Amino acid sequence: MTKEAAEQVLELPRRYTKAELRRAYTDLARQYHPDAAVNRHFDPTLAQSRMVEANKAYEVLRQQFAYDSDRVVEREFVSTAQTFASVDWDTEWAGVGETDNPWDFAGDFDTTPAPEKAPLSLRSVLLGPVVPRIAFIALFAWLWWRNFPLLPQNMAGFVSVGDWTLMDVARLVSAMVYPTYLLVYETLSGNVSCFVREVLNGVVSWITRRYVDLRPKSSSYGCALYKLLKNQVYALLLAPIVLYLVAACVHENMIVVKVVLGVIALVMGIDTLAACVRGGFVNVWASSLAERVEAQYLLLRARVLKRCGQWSDGKSD
């Protein structure tokens, strides 16, 4: 493997230090190491090929810092086709460093500051972790401002002069819970905007055949939709629905419909209580769906990377 191909494999910046090189390698190793690959449901053959590639690249590039660990290396950019043509895919597992343990980085740590980054592209700004999150927070803040019933401009739509019905209470509670929940949830987690930008980045990558990793540097690989399904306060989301069902049951005149609505409300009410302790049907179903989504996400991401020339199983298409 050539120096240029190794730099492309590890997706190094234009200027990098020894610390940057080690960080790039460990990021790949955490994904494609055999133990991690099993947990992430990667195909073992594909994971090993990617890990072999990362090991070979690190071994080639680490020699540049053998006599000067503080140097900053300028990389030369080559095309993706040239990069993967230079990779020997038939090579067996390659150890890194002085020992056979690819995780042995003793002595590789230093306090050299990171090199200057290349200017951000329009794509990395628009689909990065900051802009979409700010946009969604602004959107949910606007929805909250327009719908929260206790704000002066919205009171007229919820506060009636006559007697209040149970349906009025259900509307009031829903208008208080859902806009507030969306705003607070996105502000604290960012999972909604992260899911949208993952989809958009995947579509753009598929069309342009150029994959750009737009995750925050501190985050780990994972599907935002998985987190979106798994990390919800379902008890809070279900409570207004149960209240609506109870109100509809009370106001319904047909006995059969009233009984059906009452049974559904009772079942969902019990499930809402169970959701308070992370139990119940909705929580179990959401967790199961999240696991399936995560598995499909990993497969789709592998297909995108392969289409973009950043993943190879050693076989032609």
PATI-41000 format. One record per residue (C-alpha): residue in three letters; z, y, x. Coordinates in Angstrom, 2 decimals. Each point is the difference from the previous one (the first is absolute). Layout:
- ALA;Z;Y;X
...
//
This chain:
- MET;0.00;0.00;0.00
- THR;-0.92;3.43;1.32
- LYS;2.36;2.98;0.12
- GLU;-2.00;1.78;-2.70
- ALA;0.08;-3.03;-2.29
- ALA;3.75;-0.43;0.52
- GLU;0.64;3.64;-0.91
- GLN;-2.03;-0.43;-3.17
- VAL;1.86;-3.18;-0.95
- LEU;3.40;1.71;0.26
- GLU;-1.34;3.15;-1.72
- LEU;1.44;2.22;2.70
- PRO;-0.27;3.81;-0.16
- ARG;-2.33;1.89;2.30
- ARG;2.83;0.52;2.50
- TYR;2.83;-2.52;0.20
- THR;3.03;-0.89;2.12
- LYS;1.69;-3.28;0.79
- ALA;2.36;0.52;-2.95
- GLU;-2.97;0.60;-2.33
- LEU;-1.67;-3.17;1.26
- ARG;3.11;-2.08;-0.56
- ARG;0.51;1.48;-3.48
- ALA;-3.59;-0.76;-1.01
- TYR;0.34;-3.58;1.16
- THR;3.32;-0.63;-1.73
- ASP;-1.38;1.43;-3.26
- LEU;-2.72;-2.65;0.06
- ALA;2.37;-2.72;1.19
- ARG;2.39;0.62;-2.89
- GLN;-2.86;-0.70;-2.39
- TYR;-1.81;-2.91;1.64
- HIS;2.66;-1.85;1.96
- PRO;0.05;-3.61;-1.39
- ASP;3.45;0.43;-1.54
- ALA;-0.88;3.31;-1.65
- ALA;-3.37;-1.34;-1.15
- VAL;1.66;-2.79;-1.99
- ASN;2.26;2.46;-1.78
- ARG;-2.93;2.28;-0.80
- HIS;-2.21;-2.88;-1.22
- PHE;-2.69;0.60;2.64
- ASP;-2.42;-2.80;0.76
- PRO;1.47;-1.56;3.20
- THR;-3.39;-0.20;1.74
- LEU;-0.82;3.62;-0.70
- ALA;3.48;1.14;1.02
- GLN;-0.16;-1.90;3.28
- SER;-3.45;1.40;0.81
- ARG;1.26;3.52;-0.60
- MET;3.12;-0.65;2.07
- VAL;-2.02;-1.45;2.87
- GLU;-2.18;3.09;-0.10
- ALA;3.03;2.31;0.10
- ASN;1.57;-1.97;2.87
- LYS;-3.18;0.16;2.07
- ALA;-0.36;3.72;-0.64
- TYR;3.58;0.73;1.02
- GLU;-0.31;-2.08;3.17
- VAL;-3.14;1.90;1.00
- LEU;1.44;3.46;-0.61
- ARG;3.53;-0.44;1.33
- GLN;-1.38;-0.36;3.54
- GLN;-0.88;3.70;-0.09
- PHE;3.71;0.85;0.16
- ALA;0.92;-2.50;2.72
- TYR;0.43;2.70;2.69
- ASP;0.62;3.06;-2.17
- SER;1.87;-0.59;-3.22
- ASP;-0.09;3.73;-0.85
- ARG;-3.76;0.46;0.09
- VAL;-2.05;1.02;-3.03
- VAL;-3.24;-1.91;-0.46
- GLU;-3.17;1.48;-1.47
- ARG;-1.86;-2.55;-2.07
- GLU;-3.72;-0.36;-0.43
- PHE;-1.25;-0.64;-3.51
- VAL;-2.49;-2.74;-0.72
- SER;-1.49;-1.34;-3.19
- THR;1.72;-2.69;-2.00
- ALA;-2.94;-2.37;0.50
- GLN;0.29;0.31;3.78
- THR;3.75;-0.55;-0.21
- PHE;-0.09;-3.27;-1.86
- ALA;-2.99;-1.29;1.92
- SER;2.14;0.23;3.13
- VAL;2.91;-2.03;-1.41
- ASP;0.25;-3.66;1.01
- TRP;1.05;-1.61;-3.29
- ASP;0.22;-3.49;1.47
- THR;2.83;0.91;2.37
- GLU;3.27;-1.84;-0.62
- TRP;3.30;1.80;-0.62
- ALA;0.51;2.56;2.74
- GLY;3.46;0.99;1.18
- VAL;0.73;3.62;0.77
- GLY;1.92;1.41;2.92
- GLU;1.64;-1.85;2.83
- THR;1.30;-2.78;-2.28
- ASP;-1.52;-2.14;-2.76
- ASN;2.00;1.82;-2.64
- PRO;-2.28;2.61;-1.70
- TRP;3.14;1.78;-1.24
- ASP;1.43;0.50;3.49
- PHE;-0.27;3.73;0.53
- ALA;2.93;0.43;2.39
- GLY;-0.68;2.96;2.23
- ASP;-2.84;1.29;-2.17
- PHE;2.16;2.64;-1.67
- ASP;-0.18;3.53;1.32
- THR;0.71;3.50;-1.22
- THR;-3.45;1.42;0.63
- PRO;-1.03;2.23;-2.92
- ALA;-2.95;-1.14;-2.08
- PRO;-3.38;1.41;0.98
- GLU;-1.63;2.75;-1.96
- LYS;-1.63;-1.31;-3.16
- ALA;-3.61;0.60;-0.95
- PRO;-0.56;2.52;-2.82
- LEU;0.52;-1.44;-3.47
- SER;-3.11;-0.86;-1.98
- LEU;-0.52;1.11;-3.58
- ARG;0.42;-3.59;-1.13
- SER;3.31;-0.47;1.78
- VAL;1.28;3.18;-1.62
- LEU;-1.18;-0.66;-3.55
- LEU;0.95;-3.68;0.02
- GLY;2.97;0.22;2.34
- PRO;3.61;-0.45;-1.10
- VAL;0.70;3.71;-0.62
- VAL;-2.71;1.62;-2.15
- PRO;-0.22;-2.66;-2.76
- ARG;3.78;-0.16;-0.30
- ILE;0.29;3.77;-0.37
- ALA;-2.82;-0.06;-2.57
- PHE;1.68;-2.70;-2.09
- ILE;3.39;1.68;0.19
- ALA;-1.65;3.21;-1.20
- LEU;-1.73;-1.89;-2.83
- PHE;3.20;-1.68;-1.15
- ALA;1.89;3.29;0.29
- TRP;-2.61;1.59;-2.28
- LEU;0.31;-2.86;-2.51
- TRP;3.78;0.37;0.08
- TRP;-0.27;3.76;-0.56
- ARG;-2.34;-0.49;-2.95
- ASN;1.94;-2.83;-1.70
- PHE;3.71;0.16;0.83
- PRO;1.53;0.82;-3.41
- LEU;3.00;2.02;1.21
- LEU;-2.13;2.70;1.58
- PRO;-0.29;3.10;-2.21
- GLN;-3.78;-0.16;-0.39
- ASN;0.17;-3.65;-1.18
- MET;2.98;0.08;-2.34
- ALA;-2.05;0.95;-3.05
- GLY;-1.88;-3.28;0.13
- PHE;3.17;-2.11;-0.04
- VAL;2.80;1.92;-1.70
- SER;-0.42;-0.02;-3.78
- VAL;1.90;2.04;-2.58
- GLY;0.40;-2.90;-2.44
- ASP;1.72;-3.35;0.38
- TRP;-0.77;-1.96;3.12
- THR;-1.44;-3.48;-0.33
- LEU;0.34;-2.87;2.44
- MET;-3.68;0.43;0.85
- ASP;0.66;3.63;0.97
- VAL;2.74;-1.20;2.33
- ALA;-2.37;-2.57;1.50
- ARG;-2.62;2.70;0.66
- LEU;2.61;2.26;1.57
- VAL;1.34;-2.73;2.28
- SER;-3.51;-1.05;1.09
- ALA;-0.97;3.58;0.79
- MET;3.14;0.37;2.09
- VAL;-0.19;-3.32;1.86
- TYR;-3.63;-0.62;0.96
- PRO;-1.10;3.37;1.49
- THR;3.29;0.28;1.88
- TYR;-0.22;-3.58;1.25
- LEU;-3.56;0.47;1.29
- LEU;0.90;3.18;1.85
- VAL;3.17;-1.38;1.59
- TYR;-1.54;-3.39;0.84
- GLU;-3.03;1.47;1.76
- THR;2.10;2.57;1.84
- LEU;2.34;-2.67;1.37
- SER;-2.42;-2.89;0.60
- GLY;-3.58;1.31;0.12
- ASN;-1.22;-3.40;-1.22
- VAL;-2.32;1.34;-2.71
- SER;-1.97;2.26;2.35
- CYS;0.09;-2.68;2.71
- PHE;-1.60;-2.53;-2.36
- VAL;-2.74;2.44;-1.01
- ARG;-0.83;0.96;3.58
- GLU;-0.05;-3.67;1.08
- VAL;-2.61;-0.68;-2.68
- LEU;-2.04;3.08;0.93
- ASN;0.20;-0.74;3.72
- GLY;-1.09;-3.58;-0.64
- VAL;-3.00;1.16;-2.05
- VAL;-0.98;2.61;2.60
- SER;0.41;-2.56;2.80
- TRP;-2.17;-2.51;-1.84
- ILE;-2.75;2.55;-0.60
- THR;0.04;1.60;3.46
- ARG;0.79;-3.23;1.90
- ARG;2.65;1.94;1.92
- TYR;3.65;-0.86;-0.55
- VAL;2.57;2.67;0.82
- ASP;3.69;-0.87;-0.11
- LEU;1.57;2.85;-1.96
- ARG;3.53;-1.35;-0.35
- PRO;2.98;1.93;1.33
- LYS;0.70;-1.16;3.55
- SER;3.52;-1.09;-0.94
- SER;-1.08;-2.25;-2.89
- SER;-0.85;-3.69;0.04
- TYR;-3.01;-1.68;-1.48
- GLY;0.42;-0.80;-3.64
- CYS;-1.55;0.66;-3.37
- ALA;1.20;3.11;-1.82
- LEU;-0.69;-1.69;-3.33
- TYR;2.44;-2.74;1.05
- LYS;2.70;2.63;0.49
- LEU;-1.05;1.75;-3.20
- LEU;0.53;-3.17;-2.04
- LYS;3.08;-1.20;1.83
- ASN;2.02;3.18;0.39
- GLN;0.27;1.35;-3.53
- VAL;3.07;0.70;-2.13
- TYR;-1.32;-2.06;-2.90
- ALA;3.16;0.42;-2.06
- LEU;-0.65;3.74;-0.15
- LEU;-3.68;-0.48;-0.79
- LEU;0.65;-2.52;-2.78
- ALA;2.80;1.87;-1.80
- PRO;-2.24;2.59;-1.76
- ILE;-2.39;-2.76;-1.09
- VAL;2.87;-1.95;-1.56
- LEU;1.13;3.16;-1.78
- TYR;-3.52;0.51;-1.38
- LEU;-0.09;-3.57;-1.28
- VAL;3.37;0.39;-1.69
- ALA;-1.13;3.26;-1.62
- ALA;-3.25;-1.61;-1.19
- CYS;1.96;-2.94;-1.40
- VAL;2.34;2.32;-1.92
- HIS;-2.85;2.02;-1.53
- GLU;-2.22;-2.99;-0.84
- ASN;-0.18;-1.01;-3.65
- MET;-1.77;-3.36;0.27
- ILE;2.56;-2.76;0.50
- VAL;-2.19;-2.16;2.21
- VAL;-0.88;2.86;2.35
- LYS;3.62;1.16;0.03
- VAL;1.19;-3.46;1.03
- VAL;-2.64;-0.28;2.75
- LEU;0.87;3.44;1.38
- GLY;3.70;-0.82;-0.15
- VAL;-0.44;-3.24;1.93
- ILE;-2.12;1.69;2.67
- ALA;2.52;2.82;0.29
- LEU;2.86;-2.49;0.34
- VAL;-1.77;-2.04;2.68
- MET;-0.99;3.11;1.97
- GLY;3.50;1.41;-0.40
- ILE;1.49;-3.13;1.55
- ASP;-2.59;0.12;2.79
- THR;0.84;3.67;0.62
- LEU;3.66;-0.88;0.44
- ALA;-0.95;-2.81;2.37
- ALA;-2.20;2.42;1.94
- CYS;3.11;2.07;0.76
- VAL;1.04;-2.76;2.42
- ARG;-3.57;-0.65;1.26
- GLY;-0.47;-2.92;-2.38
- GLY;-1.93;-0.63;-3.16
- PHE;-3.60;-0.96;-0.77
- VAL;-1.59;3.33;0.98
- ASN;1.62;0.03;3.45
- VAL;-0.92;-3.63;0.66
- TRP;-3.57;0.52;-1.21
- ALA;-0.40;3.18;2.04
- SER;1.28;-1.74;3.15
- SER;-2.37;-2.92;-0.51
- LEU;-2.94;2.32;-0.59
- ALA;0.94;2.02;3.09
- GLU;-0.14;-3.12;2.19
- ARG;-3.48;-0.84;-1.30
- VAL;-1.14;3.57;0.52
- GLU;1.26;-0.04;3.60
- ALA;-1.90;-3.21;0.76
- GLN;-3.23;1.39;-1.47
- TYR;0.51;3.28;1.85
- LEU;0.17;-1.77;3.35
- LEU;-3.20;-1.91;-0.75
- LEU;-1.82;3.14;-1.14
- ARG;1.21;1.94;3.03
- ALA;-1.27;-2.78;2.28
- ARG;-3.41;0.19;-1.71
- VAL;-0.13;3.77;0.48
- LEU;0.97;-0.30;3.67
- LYS;-2.64;-2.67;0.53
- ARG;-2.66;2.13;-1.68
- CYS;1.04;2.90;2.26
- GLY;-0.23;-2.17;3.12
- GLN;3.72;0.03;0.70
- TRP;0.68;-3.64;-0.88
- SER;-1.84;-3.16;1.01
- ASP;0.54;-3.67;-0.68
- GLY;-2.56;-1.02;2.58
- LYS;-2.59;-0.88;-2.65
- SER;-3.08;1.84;-1.08
- ASP;-0.21;1.33;-3.56
//
